[in-house]
Amino acid sequence: MFQHAMNIVLGPKYDKQLITGRFSIADVFCSKCGEELGWKYVQSYDLKNRYKEGKFILEELKMFQEY
């Protein structure tokens, strides 16, 4: 989980039931190639998960490009 992310574009937010609870999330895309990288927690509907709000979940394998 990351506090900050750069070179990204956020998709529209939507509600989703995850293993840890119900959230409003927005998909995160690479600003250069448009590939989906993960999501951002926009809002938690459960008080115990409020610490996740505003944080990003990014797939590590998609964050780096080999040359």
C-alpha atoms as an extended CHARMM CRD file, in Angstrom:
* protein
*
        67  EXT
         1         1  MET       CA              0.0000000000        0.0000000000        0.0000000000  PROA      1               0.0000000000
         2         2  PHE       CA              1.3810000000        3.3920000000       -1.0270000000  PROA      2               0.0000000000
         3         3  GLN       CA              0.6050000000        6.9040000000        0.2120000000  PROA      3               0.0000000000
         4         4  HSD       CA              1.7300000000        8.6290000000       -3.0190000000  PROA      4               0.0000000000
         5         5  ALA       CA              1.8400000000        7.6520000000       -6.6970000000  PROA      5               0.0000000000
         6         6  MET       CA              3.1940000000        9.5270000000       -9.7310000000  PROA      6               0.0000000000
         7         7  ASN       CA              2.5740000000        9.3660000000      -13.4780000000  PROA      7               0.0000000000
         8         8  ILE       CA             -0.8850000000        7.8890000000      -13.0460000000  PROA      8               0.0000000000
         9         9  VAL       CA             -4.4290000000        8.5990000000      -14.1710000000  PROA      9               0.0000000000
        10        10  LEU       CA             -7.4460000000        7.7270000000      -12.0290000000  PROA      10              0.0000000000
        11        11  GLY       CA            -10.5530000000        6.1470000000      -13.4810000000  PROA      11              0.0000000000
        12        12  PRO       CA            -14.0610000000        6.8370000000      -12.1930000000  PROA      12              0.0000000000
        13        13  LYS       CA            -14.8280000000        5.7330000000       -8.6510000000  PROA      13              0.0000000000
        14        14  TYR       CA            -17.1640000000        2.8350000000       -7.9610000000  PROA      14              0.0000000000
        15        15  ASP       CA            -18.2060000000        0.6900000000       -5.0050000000  PROA      15              0.0000000000
        16        16  LYS       CA            -16.6870000000       -2.7590000000       -4.5890000000  PROA      16              0.0000000000
        17        17  GLN       CA            -16.8840000000       -5.4740000000       -1.9460000000  PROA      17              0.0000000000
        18        18  LEU       CA            -13.3370000000       -6.6220000000       -1.1440000000  PROA      18              0.0000000000
        19        19  ILE       CA            -12.1790000000       -9.2760000000        1.3060000000  PROA      19              0.0000000000
        20        20  THR       CA            -11.5810000000       -6.6540000000        4.0080000000  PROA      20              0.0000000000
        21        21  GLY       CA            -14.8830000000       -4.8140000000        3.4890000000  PROA      21              0.0000000000
        22        22  ARG       CA            -16.8350000000       -2.5030000000        1.1970000000  PROA      22              0.0000000000
        23        23  PHE       CA            -15.0250000000        0.4320000000       -0.4060000000  PROA      23              0.0000000000
        24        24  SER       CA            -15.3470000000        3.1140000000       -3.0410000000  PROA      24              0.0000000000
        25        25  ILE       CA            -12.2940000000        2.6480000000       -5.2410000000  PROA      25              0.0000000000
        26        26  ALA       CA            -10.8970000000        4.1200000000       -8.4540000000  PROA      26              0.0000000000
        27        27  ASP       CA             -8.7560000000        2.1540000000      -10.8770000000  PROA      27              0.0000000000
        28        28  VAL       CA             -5.2220000000        3.4940000000      -11.4310000000  PROA      28              0.0000000000
        29        29  PHE       CA             -3.6810000000        3.6080000000      -14.9130000000  PROA      29              0.0000000000
        30        30  CYS       CA             -0.2130000000        4.4610000000      -16.2480000000  PROA      30              0.0000000000
        31        31  SER       CA             -0.2740000000        7.9930000000      -17.7020000000  PROA      31              0.0000000000
        32        32  LYS       CA              2.0540000000        6.9560000000      -20.5630000000  PROA      32              0.0000000000
        33        33  CYS       CA              0.8280000000        3.5540000000      -21.7650000000  PROA      33              0.0000000000
        34        34  GLY       CA             -2.6290000000        3.4070000000      -20.1560000000  PROA      34              0.0000000000
        35        35  GLU       CA             -2.0890000000       -0.0150000000      -18.5560000000  PROA      35              0.0000000000
        36        36  GLU       CA             -4.0650000000       -0.7020000000      -15.3860000000  PROA      36              0.0000000000
        37        37  LEU       CA             -1.6920000000       -0.7110000000      -12.4000000000  PROA      37              0.0000000000
        38        38  GLY       CA             -4.0300000000       -1.1840000000       -9.4420000000  PROA      38              0.0000000000
        39        39  TRP       CA             -6.5330000000        0.9550000000       -7.5360000000  PROA      39              0.0000000000
        40        40  LYS       CA             -6.9320000000        3.7790000000       -5.0450000000  PROA      40              0.0000000000
        41        41  TYR       CA             -9.0950000000        3.5120000000       -1.9380000000  PROA      41              0.0000000000
        42        42  VAL       CA            -11.3990000000        6.5400000000       -2.1360000000  PROA      42              0.0000000000
        43        43  GLN       CA            -13.7460000000        5.7760000000        0.7770000000  PROA      43              0.0000000000
        44        44  SER       CA            -14.2570000000        3.0070000000        3.3180000000  PROA      44              0.0000000000
        45        45  TYR       CA            -17.7150000000        2.1470000000        4.5930000000  PROA      45              0.0000000000
        46        46  ASP       CA            -16.2080000000        0.4660000000        7.6750000000  PROA      46              0.0000000000
        47        47  LEU       CA            -14.5870000000        2.5660000000       10.4180000000  PROA      47              0.0000000000
        48        48  LYS       CA            -11.7970000000        0.0390000000       11.0360000000  PROA      48              0.0000000000
        49        49  ASN       CA            -10.6220000000        0.4130000000        7.4100000000  PROA      49              0.0000000000
        50        50  ARG       CA            -10.6050000000        4.2240000000        7.2670000000  PROA      50              0.0000000000
        51        51  TYR       CA             -6.7880000000        4.2250000000        7.4200000000  PROA      51              0.0000000000
        52        52  LYS       CA             -6.7810000000        2.9360000000        3.8170000000  PROA      52              0.0000000000
        53        53  GLU       CA             -8.5990000000        5.9630000000        2.4060000000  PROA      53              0.0000000000
        54        54  GLY       CA             -6.4610000000        7.8700000000       -0.0920000000  PROA      54              0.0000000000
        55        55  LYS       CA             -3.8970000000        5.0650000000       -0.3900000000  PROA      55              0.0000000000
        56        56  PHE       CA             -2.9290000000        3.0970000000       -3.4890000000  PROA      56              0.0000000000
        57        57  ILE       CA             -2.6120000000       -0.6110000000       -4.1930000000  PROA      57              0.0000000000
        58        58  LEU       CA             -0.2310000000       -1.0820000000       -7.1350000000  PROA      58              0.0000000000
        59        59  GLU       CA              0.8880000000       -4.3220000000       -8.7380000000  PROA      59              0.0000000000
        60        60  GLU       CA              4.6590000000       -4.3890000000       -8.3000000000  PROA      60              0.0000000000
        61        61  LEU       CA              5.3600000000       -6.2580000000      -11.5410000000  PROA      61              0.0000000000
        62        62  LYS       CA              3.5980000000       -3.5580000000      -13.5640000000  PROA      62              0.0000000000
        63        63  MET       CA              5.4740000000       -0.6440000000      -11.9700000000  PROA      63              0.0000000000
        64        64  PHE       CA              8.8740000000       -1.2810000000      -13.5340000000  PROA      64              0.0000000000
        65        65  GLN       CA              9.9350000000       -1.4590000000      -17.1590000000  PROA      65              0.0000000000
        66        66  GLU       CA             12.9940000000       -3.4290000000      -18.1950000000  PROA      66              0.0000000000
        67        67  TYR       CA             15.3150000000       -2.0280000000      -20.8720000000  PROA      67              0.0000000000
